[in-house]
Amino acid sequence: MRKSGIWILFATLLFFSFSGNAQVQVRARLDSTQITIGDQVRLRLELSSAEQIRILDYEWPGIDTMEQLEILHETPWDTLTEPQGTLYRKDFTLVAWDSGYYQLPKIRIPYNFKGTRQYAQTNTFLLQVRTLESDSASLAPIKPIISTPSAGVDIKKLLLLLGGVLVLIALIFAWRRWMQAPVGEEEAVPEVIRPAHEVALEKLDALELLQLYQQGEEKEYQSRLTHILREYVEGRFGVPALEQTTDQIIRDIEKLGIGADRLAVLKKLLPMADLVKFAKAKPPAAFHEMAMTDVREWVENTIPVAPVNQNEEEE
């Protein structure tokens, strides 16, 4: 009888020991474990419970000390009802400013269950951040239009004769205009339109000399860099890039068929200024240097190539 009482007491204590803890499962997963510098990645945090609990936010010790990894945005806890119980969900948007392997610390979730404060936590997880890949190795210059040599000599002579006649007519017309012009009236000098790539490369050189990001003006530097890129896109491809959003520019450029590689680089470069503008952390100097290099290479790789002259080709 005494032994029976001891077993009943032990079973009762065991029951209260297990009933005092809620049965919860916590999961944390990244959209991707490999990203590029400046890319955003989503971290989803989920906690499922068969019992009725109350989430007391979260604790993520150590994340604030990782200077090159920043939380751009986090959503409030979302509660979903499931057949097995309740699912609590929260999303984080992260961005990395330097390459390397980052071991993200455990996330601790305090919750209230039957009047007691309890905890659940995730495991540590790894995130790889790669450098921006230069497109100089994979992109080839735009090939010029290859003209077909004429089949007959007579056609060539006829074209030369016609060209000479047109030049003579133009000279006579200009001479008559000059003779009829009133004395003292100056002729309007036609505006010389410089190629878009020459203007862009000069402005990039001038921006480098200002050393803005070296003086702590990272946002102004990225804003000017992106403005030069948009101005070049507008002058080179006839797209009103200065007045359009990034998505509109990408859509119009994609219609021109400049190539998947060049389009991918443009998708990477255009959002950079907005990303730095709203970021709390300061990207390292290598981030700005690589952005300048990528913009310069993109301009140089999209310079229009003049077609080969037929006379020069025959000589």
Secondary structure, DSSP 8 states (H G I E B T S, - for coil): -HHHHHHHHHHHHHHHHHHTS--EEEEEEES-SEEETT-EEEEEEEEEESS--EE---B-TTSTT-TTEEEEEE---EEEEETTEEEEEEEEEEEESS-EEEEE---EEEEEETTEEEEEE---EEEEEE----STTT------------S-HHHHHHHHHHHHHHHHHHHHHHHHHHHHS-TT-----------HHHHHHHHHHHHHHHTTGGGT-HHHHHHHHHHHHHHHHHHHH---TTTS-HHHHHHHHHHTT--HHHHHHHHHHTTHHHHHHH-SS---HHHHHHHHHHHHHHHHHT-------HHHHH-
